[in-house]
């Protein structure tokens, strides 16, 4: 009887060890799967991580102006204006950016002269359009990130393409700015309400918006 009990205890111990090994193997497999998934995600080229969404310019009027005087075409994705004497009114896009998403906001611009600002956020103070706390604006006078001024980063006469990669997934929200394919840095933001924005007197801006599918 004593021998049988000893054999039974040994068998139970063996089973417990096997169960423990199986649990560890399952944990390792899960970790390997997550690592592989992350690696595969990181290996996808940045331009392939996004899918285009509908986000044309709207005819919503600036808070301080009851006249909409931008000329829209190409299904409202193209906005144009040519009046040096007009007010610097904001034009706003349709889509409200969602939290926990990553967006690629691309502008093809034709900057002629005078004041030209392009970026994201929401309608803001009349005298500081795209230069105040609830907006990010790249302009001929510099980059304004929620009011902070970076005067060495600006729109030049030959600037053609501006891209903002806006990451709203992380605990610390941020964006990366590209001007004609060159990165100009990553900047933290606290903005809650985000639309595509522009404000200019002369020239044009075509908007294109994509959202990460990963």
C-alpha positions in Angstrom: 0.0 0.0 0.0 2.8 2.3 0.9 4.5 1.6 -2.4 1.3 2.3 -4.3 0.9 5.6 -2.5 4.5 6.6 -3.3 4.0 5.7 -7.0 0.7 7.8 -7.0 2.5 10.8 -5.5 5.3 10.5 -8.1 2.7 10.4 -10.9 0.9 13.4 -9.5 4.2 15.3 -9.3 4.9 14.4 -12.9 1.5 15.6 -14.0 1.9 18.9 -12.1 5.3 19.4 -13.8 3.8 18.7 -17.2 1.0 21.1 -16.6 3.4 23.8 -15.4 5.5 23.2 -18.6 2.4 23.5 -20.8 1.4 26.8 -19.1 4.9 28.2 -19.6 4.9 27.0 -23.2 1.5 28.7 -23.8 2.8 31.9 -22.2 6.0 31.9 -24.4 3.9 31.2 -27.5 1.6 34.1 -26.7 4.6 36.4 -26.1 6.2 35.3 -29.3 2.9 35.9 -31.2 2.7 39.4 -29.8 6.3 40.1 -30.7 5.9 38.8 -34.2 2.7 40.9 -34.6 4.5 44.0 -33.5 7.5 43.3 -35.7 5.2 42.8 -38.7 3.4 46.0 -38.0 6.7 47.9 -37.7 7.9 46.4 -41.0 4.9 47.8 -42.9 6.0 51.0 -44.7 4.5 54.1 -43.1 2.6 55.0 -46.3 0.9 51.6 -46.3 -0.5 51.9 -42.8 -3.1 54.5 -43.8 -6.4 54.4 -45.7 -7.9 57.5 -47.1 -11.0 58.9 -45.4 -13.6 61.5 -46.5 -12.6 64.9 -45.2 -13.2 67.7 -47.7 -13.3 71.4 -46.8 -16.6 72.7 -45.6 -18.4 76.0 -46.1 -18.7 76.5 -42.3 -18.1 80.2 -41.6 -15.3 81.6 -39.5 -16.6 82.7 -36.0 -16.0 86.4 -36.7 -17.3 86.5 -40.3 -20.7 85.8 -41.8 -19.3 85.5 -45.4 -17.6 82.5 -46.8 -15.3 83.7 -49.5 -13.0 80.7 -50.4 -13.5 79.2 -53.9 -14.0 75.4 -53.6 -13.7 72.7 -56.3 -12.7 69.0 -56.8 -15.5 67.9 -54.5 -14.5 70.6 -52.0 -11.0 69.2 -51.5 -9.4 72.2 -53.2 -9.7 75.7 -51.7 -8.5 78.8 -53.4 -8.5 82.5 -52.6 -7.0 85.6 -54.2 -7.7 88.8 -52.3 -4.9 90.6 -50.5 -7.4 93.0 -48.8 -9.7 90.3 -47.4 -9.7 89.2 -43.7 -7.6 86.2 -42.8 -10.6 83.8 -42.3 -10.3 80.2 -41.3 -11.5 77.4 -43.6 -12.3 74.1 -41.8 -12.5 70.5 -42.9 -15.4 68.1 -42.3 -14.1 65.2 -40.2 -13.6 65.5 -36.4 -10.5 63.4 -35.6 -11.2 60.5 -33.2 -9.2 59.8 -30.1 -7.0 56.6 -30.2 -6.4 56.9 -33.9 -3.4 58.0 -36.0 -4.0 60.4 -38.9 -2.0 61.5 -41.9 -3.1 65.1 -42.8 -1.6 66.1 -46.1 -1.8 69.5 -47.8 -0.7 70.4 -51.3 -0.3 74.1 -51.3 0.3 77.0 -53.7 1.8 79.8 -51.6 2.1 83.1 -53.5 2.6 85.8 -50.9 1.0 87.5 -47.9 -0.1 85.6 -44.9 -0.6 81.8 -45.3 -1.4 79.4 -42.5 -2.2 75.7 -42.6 -2.6 73.1 -39.9 -5.3 71.6 -37.5 -7.4 72.2 -34.5 -10.6 74.2 -34.3 -11.8 77.8 -34.8 -9.8 80.2 -32.7 -9.3 83.8 -31.8 -9.8 86.3 -34.6 -6.4 88.0 -34.3 -4.4 84.8 -33.8 -5.8 82.3 -36.3 -3.8 79.0 -36.2 -1.4 80.7 -33.7 -3.3 80.1 -30.5 -3.7 77.4 -27.8 -6.3 75.2 -29.5 -4.5 75.0 -32.9 -1.3 74.0 -34.7 -0.4 76.1 -37.6 2.5 76.2 -40.1 2.8 79.6 -41.7 5.1 81.9 -43.6 6.0 83.4 -40.2 6.8 80.0 -38.6 5.3 77.0 -36.8 2.9 77.7 -34.0 2.2 74.7 -31.6 -0.6 75.7 -29.3 0.8 79.3 -29.2 4.5 78.3 -28.9 6.4 79.8 -31.8 9.2 78.1 -33.8 10.3 80.8 -36.2 12.9 78.7 -38.0 10.3 76.3 -39.4 8.1 78.0 -42.0 6.4 77.9 -45.3 8.6 79.2 -48.1 7.6 80.4 -51.6 8.7 77.0 -53.1 6.9 74.9 -50.4 4.6 72.4 -52.1 3.6 69.6 -49.7 3.0 69.7 -45.9 2.2 66.5 -43.9 1.2 66.2 -40.3 1.2 62.7 -38.8 -1.1 63.2 -35.8 -0.9 60.4 -33.2 -3.9 60.4 -30.8 -3.3 56.8 -29.6 -0.5 57.4 -27.1 -0.9 58.7 -23.6 1.1 61.7 -24.7 -0.5 63.0 -27.9 1.9 64.3 -30.5 2.5 65.0 -34.2 5.4 64.9 -36.7 5.7 67.5 -39.3 7.0 66.9 -42.8 7.7 69.7 -45.3 8.3 68.5 -48.9 9.3 65.0 -47.6 11.7 66.2 -44.8 10.8 65.7 -41.1 11.0 68.8 -38.9 10.5 67.1 -35.6 7.9 65.6 -33.2 5.8 67.9 -31.1 3.6 67.2 -28.1 0.0 68.5 -28.1 -3.0 68.7 -25.8 -5.7 69.6 -28.3 -9.0 67.7 -27.9 -10.9 68.9 -30.9 -9.2 68.5 -34.2 -10.2 69.4 -37.8 -8.0 70.3 -40.8 -7.6 74.1 -40.9 -6.3 76.8 -43.2 -6.3 80.6 -43.3 -4.8 82.5 -46.3 -5.5 85.5 -48.5 -3.8 84.3 -51.7 -3.1 80.9 -53.1 -4.6 77.4 -52.7 -4.7 74.4 -50.5 -5.8 70.8 -51.3 -6.5 68.6 -48.4 -6.1 64.8 -48.2 -6.7 62.8 -45.0 -5.8 59.2 -44.1 -6.3 57.2 -41.0 -4.2 54.3 -39.7 -5.8 50.9 -40.3 -3.4 49.2 -37.7 
